[in-house]
């Protein structure tokens, strides 16, 4: 787990609704709520927010904010799941790219990938292992390449390539 704080100016949140709460709901597309409301009219408990743009949030709300296990599906074909505190994704979570089936399992802080993460392709094969900081790959990162080779990157600069010849794969 990466204990460094999120740099607000550099942050790239994975969740487009990371700042959504009842008090700022008018800053977002119109939505419908399939769930309960408290005596003040705020959304509360478990339910589904459906935005007019097609995005959906399934979560538990307390005081107009996401709390606990939940997720979101966006029209950008991304599904995000994890645990929310004060409407922000915190701790282990998963980001799935629905168009390709790829997914990133990683640690989130303030709705940004922040810490160790791995990316798996649609067949569950590892294609990336590395760290994220403020929602972007950071430091040493390993990317799987064609025919089971790995490329080592440091802050997006290729510094080493390792080719492993696996049985049954053609030599290059």
C-alpha positions in Angstrom: 0.0 0.0 0.0 1.3 3.4 -1.0 1.0 5.9 1.9 2.0 8.9 -0.1 -0.9 11.5 -0.3 -2.7 12.2 -3.5 -1.5 15.3 -5.3 -4.8 17.0 -6.2 -3.3 18.8 -9.2 -1.9 15.6 -10.7 -4.7 13.2 -9.7 -6.4 11.2 -12.4 -9.5 9.6 -10.7 -10.8 6.3 -12.2 -14.3 7.2 -11.0 -16.0 10.0 -12.9 -18.4 10.3 -9.9 -15.7 10.5 -7.2 -17.0 13.9 -6.0 -20.7 13.1 -6.3 -22.8 13.6 -3.2 -26.2 14.9 -2.4 -25.1 18.4 -1.8 -23.5 18.8 -5.3 -25.9 16.6 -7.2 -26.8 19.5 -9.6 -23.2 19.5 -10.9 -23.9 16.1 -12.6 -26.3 14.8 -15.3 -29.9 14.4 -14.2 -30.5 11.0 -12.5 -33.2 8.8 -11.1 -32.8 6.9 -7.8 -34.1 3.4 -7.2 -33.9 3.2 -3.4 -35.0 4.9 -0.2 -34.8 8.5 0.9 -34.3 9.9 4.4 -36.7 12.4 6.0 -34.8 15.2 4.4 -35.2 13.7 0.9 -31.6 12.6 0.5 -30.8 9.3 -1.1 -30.0 6.7 1.6 -29.4 3.0 1.9 -28.8 0.6 -0.9 -29.9 1.5 -4.4 -29.1 2.4 -7.9 -28.5 5.9 -9.4 -29.2 6.0 -13.1 -27.9 9.1 -14.9 -29.5 10.4 -18.1 -26.2 9.7 -19.9 -26.5 6.0 -19.2 -24.0 5.7 -16.3 -25.1 3.8 -13.2 -23.9 3.7 -9.7 -24.9 0.8 -7.4 -24.0 1.6 -3.8 -25.0 2.1 -0.3 -25.6 5.8 0.6 -25.4 7.4 4.0 -26.0 11.1 4.4 -26.1 11.5 0.6 -22.6 9.9 0.2 -21.4 6.5 -1.0 -20.3 4.3 1.9 -19.2 0.6 1.8 -19.1 -1.8 -1.1 -20.3 -0.5 -4.4 -19.6 0.2 -8.0 -20.3 2.1 -11.2 -20.7 1.3 -14.8 -20.1 4.1 -17.3 -21.0 4.7 -21.0 -17.2 4.6 -21.6 -17.6 0.8 -21.0 -15.8 0.9 -17.7 -17.0 -0.9 -14.5 -15.5 0.1 -11.2 -16.0 -1.9 -8.0 -14.6 -1.5 -4.5 -15.2 0.1 -1.1 -16.2 3.7 -0.8 -15.7 6.1 2.1 -17.2 9.6 1.8 -18.0 8.8 -1.8 -14.3 8.1 -2.6 -13.0 4.6 -3.6 -10.5 3.5 -1.0 -8.5 0.3 -0.7 -8.6 -2.7 -3.0 -10.7 -2.3 -6.1 -11.2 -3.4 -9.7 -11.4 -1.4 -12.9 -12.8 -3.5 -15.8 -12.8 -2.4 -19.4 -16.0 -3.9 -20.7 -15.1 -3.6 -24.5 -12.0 -5.7 -24.2 -12.5 -7.7 -21.0 -9.2 -6.4 -19.5 -9.2 -5.5 -15.9 -6.9 -3.8 -13.4 -6.8 -5.1 -9.8 -5.2 -2.5 -7.6 -5.2 -0.3 -4.6 -7.2 3.0 -4.7 -6.9 6.2 -2.7 -9.4 9.0 -3.2 -10.7 7.2 -6.3 -7.3 7.1 -8.0 -5.2 4.0 -8.6 -2.5 4.5 -6.0 -0.2 1.6 -5.2 0.5 -1.9 -6.5 -1.7 -3.0 -9.5 -1.8 -5.7 -12.1 -3.7 -5.7 -15.4 -5.1 -8.9 -16.8 -6.3 -9.5 -20.3 -9.7 -11.0 -21.2 -8.3 -14.5 -20.6 -6.9 -13.7 -17.2 -3.3 -13.5 -18.3 -1.1 -10.9 -16.6 -0.2 -8.1 -19.0 1.1 -5.4 -16.6 2.5 -5.4 -13.0 3.6 -2.2 -11.4 2.8 0.8 -9.2 0.4 3.6 -9.7 0.6 7.0 -8.1 -2.2 9.6 -8.6 -3.9 7.4 -11.1 -0.9 6.9 -13.4 1.8 4.2 -13.7 4.8 5.2 -11.6 8.3 3.9 -11.1 9.2 0.3 -12.1 6.5 -1.3 -14.3 6.6 -4.7 -16.1 4.6 -5.0 -19.3 4.0 -8.4 -21.0 4.9 -8.4 -24.6 4.3 -10.7 -27.6 5.5 -14.3 -27.0 5.8 -14.0 -23.2 8.5 -11.4 -23.0 8.5 -8.7 -20.4 9.6 -5.1 -20.9 10.7 -3.1 -17.8 9.8 0.5 -17.8 10.7 3.3 -15.3 8.3 6.2 -15.6 7.4 5.3 -19.1 11.0 4.8 -20.3 11.9 1.4 -21.6 15.1 0.3 -19.8 15.2 -3.5 -20.2 13.6 -6.3 -22.2 13.5 -9.9 -21.0 12.5 -12.6 -23.4 11.3 -15.9 -22.0 10.9 -18.7 -24.5 8.1 -20.8 -23.2 7.5 -24.4 -24.4 5.2 -24.4 -27.4 5.8 -20.8 -28.4 7.8 -20.1 -31.6 11.3 -18.7 -31.2 11.9 -15.3 -32.7 
